[in-house]
Amino acid sequence: MTEDGQRQTCDNILDIGDSSSCFYNFKGYRSDVVTDSLLACGYNPYEAIGLLGKMKLVGPGTRYAVFKNYPKVGELTYAENLIDDYVYEENIPQFDWNLLDADTVILGYTAYKATTKYRGRTWTVYYAPDITVSDGPWKLCGLPGLILYARESEGIFKFEAVVIANGLSRESLVPWKKKMKHCSAKELASLKKLHAWDSNQFSQQTWGFKSQMYDAQGRLMPPEHKKACLLEETE
C-alpha cells in the first residue's frame, strides 16, 4: 500500500461467467456482507468489528473489486474501499501485448509469455491458450487464453494462480456495495496518495473535518507522510 510498507500476500478470486467476470478478495466480500447483516440486526459498528475478528474476517487483503463487462458490456467497473467506498467506470483496457517465444507450465497447463505496458508499469504475464478465456487478474485481459501469472517489472506487484475450479456458484457478479461515491480513476489515485501522505488532510477533503491522532501522553501526532504504492499511474 505504501512504498516503505511490508509486503502482503492474500487470496483473491477471479469469477468468470459466460459474458462477464469479477476479480475480488472473498474475505473482504464476506466481511462487508456480514457487517451489513449485523448492523441491520441492531449491532453497533464496534460490536460488528469484534465479531468480524472472531470470525477471522479482518486483516490484510486487497480492498478492491474489478468487474469486466458488468453491468455494461465493454466497460470495466472498479470499486475500492478507502475509508469510504468509491467506484468508477471506464472502457475495458485495450492492452498492446507483445507475444514472446517462451513458455512454462502452470497448474498443469502450458503457458506462454507476453509483455505489455499499462499506466506506468511494464507487465510480464503467462497465459494458457488451452483455457479459452481472454481474461486475467485485476484489469489484465486481451490474450488468447487465461492469464495465470502476472508480474510488473519492479517486482512490487504479482498475481499467481494457485487453483482452478469449475462449477462454483457465487453471486459476486452483482456489486454488493449499495452506497458508493462515484469518481474517476485519476481522482481515486489522488485520494490514495493523499491518504498515505496526510490522513488529516484526507479527512478534511473527504469528510469536511480534520481527524487528529494523539499518543499515549496526549501529544498530537504529526502525519506519517508515506508515499502510496499504486498498481497504476493515471497522470
RAHU-V194791 format. One record per backbone hydrogen bond with DSSP energy under -0.5 kcal/mol. NH is the residue of the N-H (numbers start at 1). CO is the residue of the C=O. Records with the same first field share a line. If there is no record, write none. Layout:
BEGIN
NH = CO ; CO
END
This chain:
BEGIN
3 = 227
5 = 2
12 = 10
13 = 24
15 = 13 ; 22
16 = 14
17 = 15 ; 20
21 = 68
22 = 15
23 = 66
24 = 13 ; 22
26 = 24
29 = 25
30 = 26
31 = 27
32 = 28
33 = 29
34 = 30
35 = 31
36 = 32
37 = 33
38 = 34
39 = 35
40 = 36
41 = 37
42 = 39
43 = 38
48 = 44
49 = 45
50 = 46
51 = 47
52 = 48
53 = 49
54 = 50
55 = 51
56 = 53
57 = 52
65 = 79
66 = 23
67 = 65 ; 77
68 = 21 ; 66
69 = 75
70 = 75
75 = 72
76 = 90
77 = 67
78 = 76 ; 88
79 = 65 ; 77
80 = 86
81 = 63
82 = 80 ; 84
84 = 82
86 = 80 ; 84
87 = 181
88 = 78
90 = 76
92 = 74
95 = 93
97 = 95
98 = 115
99 = 97
100 = 113
102 = 100
104 = 111
106 = 109
109 = 106
111 = 104
112 = 127
113 = 102
114 = 125
115 = 98
116 = 123
118 = 121
121 = 118
123 = 116 ; 121
124 = 151
125 = 114
126 = 149
127 = 112
128 = 146
129 = 127
131 = 128
132 = 130
133 = 131
135 = 133
140 = 137
142 = 134
145 = 143
146 = 128 ; 131
147 = 135
148 = 126 ; 146
149 = 126
150 = 159
151 = 124
152 = 157
153 = 122
155 = 152
159 = 150
161 = 148
170 = 168
174 = 171
175 = 173
180 = 178
181 = 85
182 = 180
183 = 87
188 = 184
189 = 185
190 = 186
191 = 187
192 = 188
193 = 189
194 = 190
195 = 191
196 = 192
197 = 193
198 = 194
202 = 198
203 = 199
204 = 200
205 = 201
206 = 202
207 = 203
208 = 203 ; 204
209 = 203
215 = 219
218 = 215
221 = 213
225 = 197
226 = 196
228 = 226
229 = 1
230 = 228
233 = 119
END
